[in-house]
Amino acid sequence: MADDAGSKVPYLQAHGNIKKALDKITNATVPPKFTQDFLATTLDMPGGGARPVIKFLKRAGFLASDGTPTDLYKQFRNQSQRGAAAAQGLRNAYAELYVANEYVHNANDKDLKGLIVQVTGLEQDSKLVPAMVGSFKALKEYADFEAGGVELDQQPQDENNGNNGDYQRPPLGIPAHGSLQLGYTINLNLPATTDIAVFNAIFKSLREHLL
């Protein structure tokens, strides 16, 4: 159950390492690959407790599945874009929570805990729930949901196979307050007839079912 819950709501038991890593990322150079060695040496975060940071950053869309920093990672390093990038990262990592409540970032601790229990199926007293709450809040601390959207060229991916099974994420790169407009074209092959009633029936059906 813990693994299934973690696939829906990512977390670090030592969730303080999320903030520590994000703070250090803003000052460190962008590596070709964000590896455990980079985490341990350049970011000065050795040890097993820090290693899950890499998977968390992948879930947030900051790293590609092979550890390559994405555009979102680079935008986060830019102070003027940090808030928007963190907001998008939060939506990426916690897409399951956003499906249940699109304003989950405004929830208080009690409501956030309740939503996590609802989505994951964990017990109220599960030790994972506080870790999930803390991990969510660690990334949320940087987020600005009033900032403009960011444009991305990569979907967040699982570090093993490029996805998380049936874990679905919303499309990226669409501004939070943007709109999506669709259009369609209908091509008709009309029967060879001079009976006007036939044509009237066809267009009446179009109006009722498609237009």
C-alpha positions, 0 to 999 in steps of 0.5 A, spaced: 500 500 500 505 504 501 508 504 494 501 505 491 500 511 495 507 514 493 505 513 486 499 517 487 502 522 492 510 523 492 513 524 498 520 524 502 520 521 509 526 527 510 522 532 507 526 537 509 531 535 504 526 538 498 527 545 501 534 544 502 535 541 495 531 547 491 535 552 495 542 549 493 539 548 486 538 556 485 545 557 486 549 551 483 550 551 476 546 546 471 549 539 471 548 535 464 545 530 469 542 531 476 546 524 479 547 522 486 554 524 485 552 531 483 547 531 489 552 529 494 558 533 492 556 539 489 549 540 493 553 537 499 547 532 500 550 525 501 547 519 504 541 515 503 536 520 506 537 525 500 537 520 494 529 520 494 530 528 492 532 526 485 525 521 484 521 527 487 524 532 482 522 527 476 515 527 479 515 535 479 518 535 472 524 538 474 528 532 471 527 528 465 527 520 466 535 520 465 536 526 470 537 531 465 535 538 467 528 540 464 526 547 462 522 547 468 528 546 472 532 552 469 526 557 470 526 555 477 533 557 478 531 564 475 528 568 480 523 572 476 520 565 474 521 561 480 514 562 483 511 560 476 515 554 475 514 551 482 507 552 481 507 548 475 512 543 479 507 542 484 501 541 479 505 536 476 508 532 482 501 532 485 496 531 479 492 526 483 490 531 488 489 536 483 484 532 480 480 531 486 481 539 488 484 544 483 485 549 489 489 544 493 494 549 494 489 553 498 487 548 503 489 548 510 493 542 513 487 539 516 484 539 509 490 537 505 491 531 510 484 529 509 485 530 501 491 525 501 487 520 505 482 520 500 486 520 494 491 514 497 486 510 501 491 510 507 489 510 514 488 517 518 494 515 523 499 512 517 506 515 518 506 516 511 501 522 511 505 527 515 511 526 510 506 527 504 503 533 507 510 536 509 513 534 502 507 538 498 508 544 503 516 544 501 515 545 494 509 549 495 513 554 499 516 557 493 510 557 488 506 563 486 499 561 483 498 568 480 504 568 476 504 567 468 504 560 466 511 557 464 512 553 457 515 546 457 518 541 452 518 535 457 513 531 461 515 529 468 517 522 467 518 516 472 525 514 473 524 507 471 520 507 465 518 514 463 511 514 466 508 511 473 503 506 470 496 509 470 498 515 473 496 520 469 498 528 469 495 534 466 498 537 459 504 542 461 505 548 458 498 551 459 497 557 463 493 556 469 488 561 467 488 560 459 483 557 455 483 552 450 479 553 443 477 547 439 474 547 432 472 541 427 470 540 420 465 536 417 465 533 410 458 530 408 457 525 402 450 527 400 446 522 396 444 523 389 437 524 390 432 530 388 428 529 394 428 535 398 426 531 404 432 527 404 436 533 405 432 536 410 432 530 414 440 530 414 441 537 416 436 536 422 440 530 424 446 534 424 443 540 428 440 536 433 447 531 434 453 535 432 452 543 432 
